[in-house]
């Protein structure tokens, strides 16, 4: 199976009715219903902007772990 997701919106982006949040590509039609449900459940739309959460939390190197 070949598949991929293109995220059209990031955390904190404004969303209007009808906006695409993500586009899912696959070569298997039989997985579409499950993928649609799982992708839909991965998003939460709210009128309150979420608190910023950094992508990188820590740096790990030969000296150990340190906060970013």
QUIHUSUL-V319334 format. One record per pair of residues at least 12 apart in sequence whose ideal C-beta (glycine too) atoms are under 10 Angstrom apart, sorted by the first residue. I is the first residue (numbers start at 1). J is the second residue. D is the distance in whole Angstrom. If there is no record, write none. Layout:
I/J/D + I/J/D
This chain:
1/26/7 + 1/27/6 + 1/28/5 + 1/30/10 + 1/31/7 + 2/25/8 + 2/26/7 + 2/27/5 + 2/28/8 + 3/24/7 + 3/25/6 + 3/26/4 + 3/27/7 + 3/28/8 + 3/31/7 + 3/35/8 + 4/23/9 + 4/24/8 + 4/25/5 + 4/26/8 + 5/22/5 + 5/23/7 + 5/24/5 + 5/25/7 + 5/26/10 + 5/35/9 + 5/39/7 + 5/42/9 + 6/20/9 + 6/22/7 + 6/23/5 + 6/24/8 + 6/25/8 + 7/20/10 + 7/21/7 + 7/22/5 + 7/23/8 + 7/39/10 + 7/42/10 + 7/43/10 + 8/20/5 + 8/21/6 + 8/22/6 + 8/23/7 + 9/21/5 + 9/22/8 + 9/43/8 + 9/45/9 + 11/43/10 + 11/44/10 + 11/49/9 + 11/50/6 + 11/51/10 + 11/52/9 + 11/53/7 + 11/55/10 + 12/49/6 + 12/50/6 + 12/51/9 + 12/52/8 + 12/53/10 + 13/49/10 + 14/49/9 + 15/43/9 + 15/45/6 + 15/46/10 + 19/45/10 + 21/39/8 + 21/40/8 + 21/42/9 + 21/43/5 + 21/45/8 + 22/35/10 + 22/39/6 + 22/40/9 + 22/42/8 + 22/43/8 + 23/39/10 + 24/36/7 + 24/38/9 + 24/39/6 + 54/67/10 + 54/68/7 + 55/68/9 + 56/68/5
